[in-house]
Structure formats: structure tokens, C-alpha cells
Amino acid sequence: MLRVRACLSAILIVFCATAAAAADGVTARVHGIAMYGDPKYGPDFRHFDYVNPTAPKGGVVKLATIGGFDSFNPFIIRGDPAPGIGYIYDTLTDASADEAFTRYGLLAESMEMPEDRSWITFHLRPEARWHDGRPVTADDVIFTFNVQREQGTPQFRFYYAGVDRVEKLGERSVKFTFKPGINRELPLIVAEMVVLPKHYWEGRDFSRTTLEPPLGSGPYRVKAFEAGRWVVYERVKDYWGAKVPARVGTANFDEIQYDVYRDLSVQLEAFKAGAFDFRLESSAKNWATAYDIPAVANGQLIKELIPNNRTAGMQGYAYNIRRPIFQDPRVRRALAYAFDFERSNAIFFYGQYTRTRSYFDNSELAATGLPSPRELEILEPFRGRVPPEVFSREYHPPEVVDGRIRPNLKEAVELLRDAGWEFRGSRLVDARTGAPFRFEILLYESTFERITLPFIKNLERLGIEARVRTVDVAQYIKRLETYDFDMIVSSWGQSLSPGNEQRSYWGSEAAEHPGSRNYVGIREPVIDEVIEQLIASPDRDSLVAHVNALDRLLQWGHYVIPHWHMEGDRVAYWNKFGRPGVTPLQGIQFDAWWVDPRKANALLARR
């Protein structure tokens, strides 16, 4: 009888716990979480479709970067972090490159959260280890969250602003509870967290730069380096995560070396001479003319355009509207008429580029045509507080037709006059104060000078005195962090599932914080409201409509003079690699390539 009662009690306990969980909307433990819908890969998946699970391990790959480095701490505003330092760390989860936004367990073996996503719990893998052999624990996760939010770069404060509290539920379980409000993305944002070892950083000043190679848990560790010149990472042979499905088929090189160059032209010549192995080409001119060499002709050096379906994002001349001369949108719109993209594309880019007109080009997120009914529902409450063109016109940047810039400059003059500027002799001056229209374009890449100098010539025809200043990377970063510039060439990459990062790009609060990505200095309550609605989108259709609406507001705010984009990756590499036969949605995944010993030996024999 006692046994029967015990069984009935046990059944009742299980039933009540299950019923309570269902009432609370709690899901079972899951292996992955998607922004909307279910993950593509099921709980029993072995590897991503775009990797080779049997890729051989071995070989050395040499890469290159521009600038320098003086720190192995990439999480703070100080210093220039070493290229590739992310290789030494693991995150709670890993992303798949063939989905818009889905995360699969890495350090976390599983996750659980309620239907309303008001909290998420991560259960860490018992086998997860730091490179010193100690286990990764909930204490490490909590330490990381606190130290990054308190001492890390401003982006962490924006990313984690919606987190109310973090609790340790056990040695390997940690729960994040979010502040009231709808934010479907927050669990995925937290799931992206790079986890740091508490026992290593205690007793060290996290806020300072360091050239002591830090402790990590990732597939690589720092092997050797010379500050500012080169750094070598070696594969951790007993890496704990080698068999985790999200890691299978990746981290195939035994060593990865980054060499630092000060000049892009020198870097290109070094590549063609075989000094490093792989290059993503950013220059259309180089792509068209610089690779006409025997190594390409005989197949030693491969030059290939690999298509992608990523959101192109925005690159352009970005105004700092903290400066008084750029605060009037008519002025910002006027200056765009002086940029002749068509001439640059024909002369400098060999017709390779498409003019960028959206902050989310190359995707369904780009605002085209007039607002859809769903967009109008979002925008209508703001009528009268936003430019009227948002409702009545499709945005297109000024186009120079048949090489004739003069009609564009006439449009610019009218806009400038409406904004209170006038000609006195050949100079454009403020009609009230007589102050000349004068500003500086800050660059760190000399290759942009050839694009910028014709732009400046056209500005001269408007009576505007503009000049270029090209500085080294360290000085450029410092001036960027303190918003000490008039205009820069900037870019904002975008994912296929935009969310909380938009606060850092365009939000009013970010405009006040040194080191944020709101370089323009946008402080628009309507944009803030739309961003918050975007973050709270309950489904994919709602997200797309809100991103379209945000795009329209940014377009008609004239915050940037848009540049150009490509719908593929220009890749050049020495013929020593194998790579998977599938290129995923997000484009090339170099981490899934490997050194093919046969090809590497053949290449070495021919050099």
C-alpha cells in the first residue's frame, strides 16, 4: 500500500510540475533557438550543411591586416586589439551561416525559456574547459556579463540594457531575467556572449590594455607575437569542443598567422609575392587590374567572385550632425548632389558596383517603392514629425545623368539657399554670420582619396571649402571614439535579422556615449520609437515591416551620402586550400576551409 501511495505521489508531482510548466509557457530544454520559428537543424544534427565534417586538420595559413595592435583585450574601448584574437574564445552558442538568425549550443549544452522569452537559462556542457584544464562554470558567465557591462565597450551596455538580473542556478546553470517589455531578440543576444574565465581575470585590471596572452577556451591559443607586427595562433590539439556539432568541420588550420601592414598597396604586392595566403579584395581597381600576373594565369593564384545573400548594409560619407553646419537636413541633402557615383564607378571601379540606396540593400529589408499598408500602420502615428517624403516618395540618391553634374549642382544651390547660405564672391557663407562653409573629411585609407578628391572639386563649385585628412589607424580610431570629425567614410553592416544593435547605430542614447556606433549623432525620438517597436516584433513579417520603416526614416534623414555595394565576395587565394562545395546564405565561411596537403605541396614545388 505504501508503495502504491509513493507511486501515486510521484505521478502527482510530475503531473503538477508539467502542468505548472505548461501554464508558465516554459519550453523543454532545447539545443538551439531561432529568432522566429524553429531552428533549421534538429536536436540530433551532426554538423552544418556548409562544412566538410571530415576536413583534414593541419597546415599553416597566413593572413594580413592593416594598422597595428597593442592589446589582447578586444572588449574595452582602450587600445587596438590584435587581429584574430576572437579565435581563443568560445561563446555560449554559435550561429549557423545558412539561417537569418539562429543560435546553437556551444558552451551551453541546452537552453530553456518561456514562450514570452522573458528569461533564458543556459546549461553548460560538463566537458567545457579553459585552456588550463579548469571547467567553464556559471560563475564565469556571470562574471563576464558584469565586467563587460561595467567596464567593456559601450556596445555591451546597449546590448545588455534589457537584462534585469543574472542568477546562478547551479554549478553549470545560469539564468538571465529580462526587464518588462517585448524583446524577442534578447535571449539570442545573450546567447552570443563570449565567456571569459573569472579565475584568470580576478586580480587583473580588465579596463586596461594588455599584451599578456589571455586565457581562453576556444579552438586556438596565442603561440607567439610581436606587438604591432604579427601574431600567431596555434590550434589547441585537445580542444574540448571539437565534436560539438556547431564546431565540426571548422578550425582546421594548425596555425593562423596575421601579419600587419601599414599600407594597402604594399599589402597587395606582398600577397602577390606569396607573403600570405588569402585576401578579400575591397578595391574594384585592384580586382580589375592588379591580378594580371602569371600566378593567376597558371592557376597558382585563384581569383574568384563568390556570390552571397547577405544584407549589404550601408557605406557612405557620414555626417557628424553634432557639427552645426550639418544639422539642417537640407544642407545634408544638398551635398549629396556633389557626389558623382556614376563617374567613379566607370573610371575607378570598372562598372563593378551597384549604387547603394538603402541601409539594408540586397535583401527584403530594404525600403522600396511607397510604404506598404503594414508600414503605414507603423509610420502614420508619426506624420508631421517626419519628413513628408517618407509617405509620398521612394528614396533614391542623386544620379548624374550623361556625365552632366551641373544640373545636380543647381539643385544643391537651391537647397543651400533655402537653408540660409549665400554666395559672397566665390565662397558660400552663412547669410547671418558670414562664416564660410568649411569642413574636413577624415580618412585612414589612402585608397579613398581618389574618390574623395573629385567630390571635393564639385564642392568647390558650390563655394564649399572641404579638405581631406588621412591619418594612421590609431589616430583615426581615437578621433572616431570621441566624435572628433566633420565627415568620415563609414559603414554599418547589417544582419538578416536586425534588432538591438540598431540602438547603438541610430539611438539617441548612443549618440551621447563615446565609442558607440552612432557616429552621425542621430537624436530623433521617432527613430528611437521605431527601433523599440522593431525589437519587439512578434514575427518575421512584423520585423520586415519595421525595418522597412526604419530604413525610410534613415533614408529621408539624409544622414549619409550613400556609396556602393557588391552582391558577392571578391576572393583571391593561393591554391593550397580545400573548401566545402556549399556556400551558405551568409556567404564565404573561411573557417570551414582547410589546407589540402596535395595542393600545398604542388604549390610549394612550383614556387
Buried (B, 14 or more C-beta within 10 A) or exposed (E): EEEEEEEEEEEEEEEEEEEEBEEEEBEEBBBBBBBBEEBBBEEEBEBBEBBBEEBEEBBBBBBBBBBBBBBBBBBBBBBBBBBBBBBBBBBBBBBBBBBBBBBBBBBBBBBBBEEEBBBBBBBBBEEBBBBEEBBBBBBBBBBBBBBBBEBBBBBBBBBBBBBEEBEBEEEBBBBBEBEEEBBBBBBBBBBEBBBBBBBBBEEEEBBEBBBEBBBBBBBBBBBEBEBBEBBBBBBBEEBBBBEBBBBBBBBBBBBBBBBBBEEBEEBBEBBBEBBBBBBEBEBBBBBBEBBEEEBBEEEBBBBEEEEBBBBBBBBBBBBBBBBEBBEBBBBBBBBBBBBBBBBBBEBBBEEBBBBBBBBBBBBEBBBBEEBBEBBBEBBEEBEEEBBEEBBEEEBEBBEBEEEEBEEBBEBBBEBBBEBEBBBEEEBBBBBEEEEBBBBBBBBBBEBBEEBBEBBBEBBBBBBBBBEBBBEEBBEBBEBBBEBEBBBBBBBBEBBBBBBBBBBBBBBBBBBEBEBBBBBBBBBBEBBBBBBBBBBBBEEBEBBBBBBBBBBBBBBBBBBBBBBBBBBBBBBBBBBBBBBBEBBBBBBBBBBBBBBBEEBBEBBEEEE
